[in-house]
Amino acid sequence: MKGIECLDKLALKTVNRLKDFGLIGKDDEAIYLYQVEVLFLKIIGILLIAIVGVLTEKCIETIVFYITFSSLRAYTNGYHSKNYMICLAESAMTYILICQVISVIFIKNLLLLHSLTFIAMIVIYAFSPVNSDDIMLSKKEIVKHREILKYILIIYLLIMMMFINFKVTSEIVVFFEIAILFDMVLVVIGKIIYKDWR
């Protein structure tokens, strides 16, 4: 794929420049090359979601969604595409669906959304983190991830309870809670695909 080859070349040039400036040693070149590639791919992913947010006129909602989803995803793992280009396409299509269809349905059914989000939080905590072929956490890492995840979910539950208590009905609430639902879906799919039933 041309896009990936271009990114590989850019990452290699970046690492070579870091080496030329004496910022990294020859022995660390492979590690830095991988990290620079991951950084570039993350930036592309963020830009893609941001473009969808701008095109759908949901910039603030997109920021809320991304922060909520990313903070959970870092500690839950779940389903991952085998190929990053497929991941980008799946992410873009899913986010367009969220912006254009799912959020419209839930803005009219907030009680249903709140109920599903509460259930999603329980499922996320019960089944996370998910070990996969690519991400295999040790028992110590699993305990650490679950501890951090517990605090994130408590904070999100308190935010959700505030929304309910003050009867907040904006799309920001919808995108916040859909991010939690979406993470739960990826956790459940990951559990099924990777057969991680510890």
C-alpha positions, 0 to 999 in steps of 0.5 A: 500500500502506497500510503503505508510505504510513504509513512514508513519512509517518513518515519525512517527519515525522522529517525535518521534525523534524530540519529544525525543530531545524536539524540538516539543511538544506533542500537535504539534505531528499531525501537524509535522507528516503531514508535515514530510509525505508531505516532504518525498513524495515531496522528492520522487517526485523530485527523480522520476523526476530526475531519468527520467531526468538522464535516458533520458539524460536531466538533465539540461532540467529536472531542468529547467522544475521542477523549472519552473513548481513548481514555477507556480504550487505553485500559480495556483493549478489545477488538483490533483490526489486523491492518491499520488501513482497515482500522482507519476505514472502520473507524471513519465509517463507524464514526460517520454512523455514530454522527449521522444515525446513532446520535440522532436515535439516542438524543430522542431516547436519553433514558434508554441511552443512560440505561445502556451506558450504565450496563456498558460500564458494568460489562467493561469492568467485568470483561476488561482488559482483553488480551489478544494476539498482539497485546498480551498483558501480564497478571500484574499489568491486568491488575494495574489496568483494572485499577485505573479503569475502575477510577475512570468508570467511577468518574464517568458514572459521576458525570453521567449521574450529573447529566441525569440529575440536571436533566442535561439533554445536549448532543455532548451527553449523547456522544459521551455515552456513545463512546462508552457504549462503543468501547463496550462493543469492542471489548465484547467482540474482542472477548469473543474473537480472542477467546480471552475468558480468564 
